């Protein structure tokens, strides 16, 4: 599997889950649906969340396997922070999918509520740690590309030197 496909699956999986969460909360907030009420599996927001969750778990699982096998040069030197971030991403996706299964079973097991608390704790940890994890490169890289695009073309060709130097 090409590395960019796995990277994109993690990125779009997480962004899809974020979008589904925001949309679900917003529809409840504006009164389209009562807060905390389940929606059918075919609801577009639910489908977005389910598909994004599967894609996220797939991508993180592939990266786990590649890091353990050390098959690619970029994955041979893993730091503890890399494993922690990847673990949190996988746990957030997997616990969310487990919660969805609990939501549509006739009788929710008692430990389903513990799973909900666990899922929220992991998701909030990811959000709060975003500036200090691999998430940061999404922000920093975007800013760097924007700053690079702002440079006049002749400055880039001259290696940063301007005619006034």
BELVEN-V635706 format. One record per residue. RES is the residue in one small letter. PSI is psi in radians with two decimals (none if undefined). Layout:
res	psi
RES	PSI
RES	PSI
//
This chain:
res	psi
x	2.30
x	2.49
x	-0.66
x	-0.54
x	-0.74
x	-0.77
x	-0.80
x	-0.67
x	-0.64
x	-0.80
x	-0.92
x	-0.53
x	-0.82
x	-0.79
x	-0.63
x	-0.70
x	-0.69
x	-0.79
x	-0.76
x	-0.70
x	-0.81
x	-0.76
x	-0.73
x	-0.78
x	-0.73
x	-0.74
x	-0.60
x	-0.67
x	-0.68
x	0.03
x	0.23
x	-0.63
x	2.61
x	2.54
x	2.33
x	0.05
x	2.38
x	2.66
x	2.78
x	2.73
x	-0.51
x	0.03
x	2.34
x	-0.67
x	-0.72
x	-0.75
x	-0.74
x	-0.83
x	-0.73
x	-0.86
x	-0.77
x	-0.68
x	-0.76
x	-0.75
x	-0.73
x	-0.83
x	-0.69
x	-0.91
x	-0.79
x	-0.60
x	-0.76
x	-0.75
x	-0.69
x	-0.89
x	-0.77
x	-0.67
x	-0.66
x	-0.70
x	-0.35
x	0.81
x	-0.41
x	2.53
x	-0.73
x	-0.26
x	0.12
x	-0.49
x	1.50
x	2.36
x	2.87
x	-0.67
x	-0.60
x	-0.78
x	-0.70
x	-0.80
x	-0.82
x	-0.69
x	-0.76
x	-0.72
x	-0.82
x	-0.77
x	-0.67
x	-0.81
x	-0.82
x	-0.76
x	-0.57
x	-0.73
x	-0.65
x	-0.73
x	-0.69
x	-0.68
x	-0.79
x	-0.65
x	-0.58
x	0.12
x	2.62
x	-0.72
x	2.03
x	2.23
x	2.68
x	-0.61
x	0.00
x	-0.59
x	-0.64
x	-0.65
x	-0.66
x	-0.79
x	-0.75
x	-0.81
x	-0.80
x	-0.70
x	-0.76
x	-0.78
x	-0.74
x	-0.61
x	-0.75
x	-0.77
x	-0.80
x	-0.54
x	0.01
x	-0.80
x	-0.24
x	0.11
x	-2.95
x	-0.30
x	-0.55
x	-0.56
x	-0.38
x	-0.67
x	-0.86
x	-0.73
x	-0.71
x	-0.79
x	-0.73
x	-0.74
x	-0.67
x	-0.79
x	-0.69
x	-0.68
x	-0.43
x	-0.40
x	2.40
x	2.61
x	-0.73
x	-0.51
x	-0.68
x	-0.68
x	-0.57
x	0.09
x	0.48
x	-0.23
x	2.47
x	2.90
x	-0.34
x	-0.08
x	none
//
